[in-house]
């Protein structure tokens, strides 16, 4: 019996906002949540540093990041796959 094992690690999809650091990309995750008091839908965002071993992801790319063990002081996410390439303007 070969069942597909579901991963317990969180995955998020966001936009690369910086690729200046070596082997690291900064990913902006935007989400829409309901304000607890006023009930209005507001946009919230978080930035995560993700490990990019080959330096293949560039600014503007939509990528998926997965939680991992701490790689450095601020890095505990790994860039796993490219969702959408940045559009040329």
N, C-alpha and C positions, 0 to 999 in steps of 0.2 A: 504494500500500500504506500504510494508516494503522494503525500499531501503537500500542497504548497504552504510553506511555513510563513505565517504573517509576521512581519517585522514589528517589534515593539518600539522602534525608534520613530520619532516624529519626522515628518517631511513637510517642507514648506516650499512654495513657489513665489519667487520675487524677481525684481529687476536689479541687475548689476549697476551700482552707482559709482564704483571706483575699482580700478584694476591696477593702481599704481604700485602697490606693495608686491614684493616677491612671493610667489606661490599663494597669494591671498586675494580674494575678491570681497568687496563690501556689498551686501545684498540688502535692498530695501523691501520689506514685507509690508504691504498695505492691507488693512482689513476694515470692514464696516461693522460697527457695533451700535447697539441701542443704548442711549444715555440712560443710566439707572434712575435718575430723578425726573428728567424731562421727557424721556421717551423718544427723543429725536435721534435719527440715525446719523452718527458722526464717523468720520474717517480717522482711524488710528494707524500709526506706522511704527515699525521697529527696524533697526539696522543690525545685521549680523555679519561677523567676519567668517568667511567660509574658506576652507583649504582647497586650493586649486593647484595640484601638483605640476601639471604641464603648462599652466598659464594659457589655457585654451579659451577661456571666457573673457569677453571684452565688454566695455561699457555699453549699456543699453540692452544687452541680452537678457531674456527671461530664462532663469534657470531654476532647477529644483535642488534644494539643499537638505541634507539628512543629518540628524543629530549623531554625534560621535563622542569618543573620549576626548578630554581636553588636549589640544595639540599645542597651545601656547596660553599665555595669560588671558587673552580675549577670544581665542579661537576654539570652539567646540562644535563646529558644523563642517561638513564636507560637501562640496559641490558634486552632485551625482550625475545630472544630465542636463542637456540643453533643451529647453521647451520651445523657445522661439528666438531666432537670430535677430539682432538689432537691425532695424530698417534704415537704409541709407537715406539721408535727407539732402 
